[in-house]
Amino acid sequence: MKRVVSEVFQIAVGILLASIGLKMFLLPNGFLDGGATGIAILLSELFDFDISFFLLIVSVPFLILAWFSLSKRIFIKSVLSIISLAIIIHFENFEAITDDKLLIAIFGGLFLGAGIGLTIKNGAVLDGSEILGIFINHRLGISIGKVILLFNTILFGMTAILLSLEIAMYSILTFIVTAKVIDLMIEGFEDYVGLMIVSQKTNIINEELITIIGTGTTLYQGYGGYGKRGVQSKKEIIHTVINRIDIRRTYNLIDSIDKEAFIIEFDVNSIKGGIYTKFLSKEGFKKTMAKKELK
């Protein structure tokens, strides 16, 4: 029950943030965002009619796709979220706070992206282009990112033709800001990276990572392969996750132990549990300190 209340509250906050981005920044100046929201704004500008109605109409085809592409729980929450956004946009009376086009594009995208990202994180969809991407990906195998990019390329091209090139350019900037903020809301503001380390001195590196960097590690058994030194024998491989702020210190540490170490670095979007950063929980900190004392 507590989880459901939390989801509903966060979705409500997301809807409010998205409506602020639209009513206080984008709509008064005719700027677009990408996706279904962008289509609704474009139609509203062309026909001088309330965007809330266009938002509902434009969302219908995407919600039909959602019925076949997403779970029924996500579908229901998405329908309610889109209807709520349309109602709030229709009745709220926020006034534009700036006429600076650059600020409008940036902060409009920021609020809209924060709202969309928060709703997605809690299992609802405010914009239909993601649903279209998922549907086409399932049917044709084309990546979701490519579908959304093509969709918005067509949308902004039509904006340049039907409205103006300047509005289209500012709308592209809004879309870029929105997309980045959505990523931040979903993936979090912490920036983690994963490392896979293959070395002749695995045990030493592993111990130093734990005691000096303060991170947790997992050791995998490698059963051979081929590398710089020819055929490889069995060896242990280190897998760890660290905060990006520690990346240079970690590389220097590994380099001081084994300059020939083979390292693969990869982005980590979400982690749960374990010890993965120097900013440890109390429990993790105690474990790390215990290891240092043993050393």
C-alpha positions in Angstrom: 0.0 0.0 0.0 2.8 2.4 0.9 4.5 1.7 -2.5 1.2 2.5 -4.3 0.7 5.8 -2.4 4.3 6.7 -3.2 3.9 6.0 -6.9 0.6 8.0 -7.1 2.2 11.0 -5.3 5.3 11.0 -7.5 3.2 10.7 -10.7 1.1 13.6 -9.5 4.2 15.7 -8.9 5.4 14.7 -12.3 2.2 15.8 -14.0 2.4 19.1 -12.1 6.0 19.7 -13.3 5.1 18.9 -16.9 2.1 21.2 -16.8 4.3 24.0 -15.4 6.8 23.5 -18.3 4.0 23.7 -20.8 1.9 26.6 -19.4 4.6 28.8 -18.0 7.2 28.4 -20.7 6.4 26.5 -24.0 2.8 27.2 -24.8 2.8 31.0 -24.4 5.7 31.2 -26.9 4.6 28.5 -29.3 7.6 26.3 -28.6 7.3 22.6 -29.2 8.7 19.5 -27.5 9.1 16.2 -29.2 6.6 13.3 -29.3 2.8 13.4 -28.8 3.1 16.6 -26.7 4.8 18.3 -29.6 2.1 17.3 -32.1 -0.5 18.6 -29.7 1.3 22.0 -29.3 1.7 22.2 -33.1 -2.0 21.5 -33.8 -2.9 24.0 -31.1 -0.8 26.7 -32.7 -2.2 26.0 -36.2 -5.9 25.8 -35.3 -5.8 28.2 -32.2 -7.6 25.7 -30.0 -7.1 24.5 -26.5 -4.1 22.2 -26.3 -5.7 20.0 -23.7 -8.2 18.6 -26.2 -5.5 18.0 -28.8 -3.4 16.3 -26.2 -6.1 13.8 -25.5 -6.9 13.2 -29.2 -3.3 12.8 -30.2 -2.7 10.4 -27.3 -5.5 8.0 -28.3 -3.5 6.1 -31.1 -0.5 5.8 -28.9 -2.6 4.4 -26.0 -4.1 1.9 -28.4 -0.5 0.7 -29.1 0.2 0.7 -25.4 -2.7 -1.8 -24.9 -0.8 -4.2 -27.0 2.7 -3.3 -26.0 2.7 -2.6 -22.3 1.2 -4.2 -19.2 -2.4 -3.4 -18.3 -1.1 -1.7 -15.0 1.1 0.7 -17.0 -1.7 1.3 -19.5 -4.2 2.3 -16.9 -1.8 4.5 -15.1 -0.8 6.1 -18.4 -4.4 6.8 -19.4 -5.1 8.4 -16.0 -1.9 10.4 -16.1 -2.5 11.8 -19.6 -6.1 12.7 -18.7 -4.9 14.4 -15.5 -2.3 16.4 -17.4 -4.9 17.6 -19.9 -7.3 18.7 -17.1 -4.6 20.6 -15.2 -3.4 22.3 -18.4 -7.0 23.3 -19.2 -7.7 24.8 -15.8 -4.4 26.2 -14.5 -3.7 29.9 -15.0 0.1 30.0 -14.8 1.5 33.1 -16.5 4.7 33.2 -18.6 7.6 34.5 -16.4 10.1 35.4 -19.1 10.2 36.3 -22.8 13.8 35.3 -23.2 13.6 32.5 -25.9 16.7 30.7 -24.6 15.4 30.6 -21.1 12.1 29.4 -22.3 13.6 26.5 -24.3 15.9 25.5 -21.4 13.5 25.8 -18.5 10.5 24.6 -20.4 12.5 21.5 -21.3 13.7 21.1 -17.8 10.3 21.1 -16.2 8.7 19.0 -18.9 11.6 16.5 -18.8 11.4 16.3 -15.0 7.7 15.6 -15.1 7.9 13.0 -17.9 10.9 11.3 -16.3 9.2 11.1 -12.9 6.1 9.6 -14.3 8.0 7.0 -16.3 10.1 6.1 -13.3 6.8 5.3 -11.5 5.3 3.2 -14.3 3.3 5.6 -16.3 3.7 7.4 -19.7 2.9 11.0 -20.4 4.2 11.1 -24.0 3.2 8.5 -26.7 6.4 8.5 -28.7 8.1 6.1 -26.3 5.1 3.7 -26.7 5.5 3.9 -30.5 9.2 3.1 -30.1 8.4 0.1 -28.0 5.7 -1.2 -30.3 7.9 -0.9 -33.5 10.8 -2.4 -31.6 8.7 -5.4 -30.8 7.4 -5.8 -34.3 10.4 -4.8 -36.5 13.4 -4.9 -34.2 14.3 -1.3 -34.8 15.7 0.4 -31.7 13.5 2.6 -29.7 15.9 5.5 -29.9 15.9 5.4 -33.7 12.1 5.4 -33.8 11.9 8.4 -31.5 14.6 10.2 -33.4 12.8 9.7 -36.8 9.5 10.6 -35.3 10.8 13.9 -33.9 12.8 14.7 -37.1 9.6 14.6 -39.1 7.8 16.7 -36.4 10.4 19.4 -36.3 10.6 19.4 -40.1 6.9 20.1 -40.2 7.3 22.8 -37.6 9.9 24.6 -39.7 7.6 24.5 -42.7 4.3 25.3 -41.0 5.4 27.8 -38.3 9.0 29.0 -38.7 12.6 27.8 -38.8 13.4 29.7 -35.6 10.6 28.0 -33.6 11.8 24.7 -35.0 15.4 25.3 -33.8 14.3 26.4 -30.3 12.0 23.4 -30.2 14.9 21.1 -31.0 16.8 22.7 -28.1 13.8 22.1 -25.8 13.6 18.5 -26.9 17.3 17.9 -26.2 17.0 19.4 -22.7 13.8 17.4 -22.1 15.5 14.1 -23.2 18.5 14.7 -21.0 16.4 15.6 -17.9 14.3 12.5 -18.5 17.5 10.4 -18.5 18.6 12.0 -15.2 15.2 11.4 -13.6 15.1 7.8 -14.6 18.8 6.9 -14.1 19.5 9.2 -11.2 22.1 11.9 -10.6 24.8 9.6 -9.3 27.1 8.6 -12.1 28.5 5.1 -11.7 30.7 3.0 -13.9 31.5 -0.7 -13.9 34.9 -2.1 -14.4 36.0 -5.6 -15.5 39.7 -6.1 -14.7 41.8 -9.0 -16.0 45.3 -9.1 -14.4 48.1 -11.3 -13.4 47.9 -9.7 -10.0 44.2 -10.1 -9.3 44.4 -10.7 -5.6 46.5 -7.6 -4.9 44.3 -5.3 -7.0 41.2 -6.7 -5.4 42.5 -6.1 -1.9 43.5 -2.5 -2.8 40.2 -1.7 -4.4 38.4 -2.8 -1.2 40.7 -1.0 1.3 41.8 2.1 -0.6 38.9 2.9 -3.0 36.3 1.5 -0.6 34.3 -0.4 -3.1 32.9 -3.9 -3.2 34.1 -6.5 -5.7 33.0 -9.8 -7.3 35.5 -12.3 -8.6 34.7 -14.4 -11.6 36.6 -17.5 -12.7 38.0 -17.1 -16.2 38.6 -20.5 -18.0 41.0 -19.3 -20.7 41.1 -17.3 -23.8 43.5 -15.4 -26.1 45.0 -12.0 -25.5 48.1 -9.9 -25.8 50.3 -12.5 -24.2 48.9 -15.3 -26.3 46.8 -18.2 -25.0 45.4 -17.3 -21.5 45.3 -19.8 -18.6 42.6 -19.9 -15.9 42.5 -16.7 -13.8 40.1 -14.7 -11.6 38.5 -11.6 -13.1 37.5 -8.6 -11.0 34.1 -7.0 -11.5 33.3 -3.8 -9.5 31.2 -0.6 -9.6 32.5 2.7 -8.5 31.4 6.4 -8.5 32.8 8.2 -11.6 34.5 10.7 -9.3 36.8 7.9 -8.3 37.6 6.7 -11.8 41.0 8.4 -12.2 42.1 7.3 -8.7 41.1 3.7 -9.5 43.0 3.6 -12.8 46.1 5.1 -11.1 45.8 2.4 -8.4 45.5 -0.4 -10.9 48.3 1.0 -13.0 50.7 1.2 -10.0 50.1 -2.6 -9.4 49.9 -3.9 -12.9 50.6 -1.7 -16.0 49.5 -4.6 -18.2 46.1 -5.1 -16.7 43.2 -5.3 -19.1 40.3 -3.1 -18.1 36.8 -2.8 -19.6 34.8 0.2 -18.4 31.0 0.5 -18.9 28.2 2.7 -17.8 25.9 1.6 -15.0 22.4 3.1 -14.9 21.0 1.5 -11.8 22.4 -0.3 -8.8 20.9 -1.7 -5.5 22.6 -3.0 -2.5 26.3 -3.8 -2.0 29.2 -1.4 -1.5 29.8 0.6 -4.7 31.0 4.1 -3.7 33.2 5.8 -1.2 30.1 7.5 0.2 29.0 4.3 2.0 26.1 3.4 4.1 26.8 2.9 7.8 26.7 -0.8 7.4 29.0 -0.8 4.3 31.4 1.6 6.0 31.7 -0.8 9.0 32.5 -3.7 6.7 35.1 -1.7 4.8 36.7 -0.5 8.1 36.8 -4.1 9.4 38.6 -5.2 6.2 41.2 -2.4 6.8 41.7 -3.4 10.3 42.3 -7.0 9.2 44.9 -5.7 6.7 
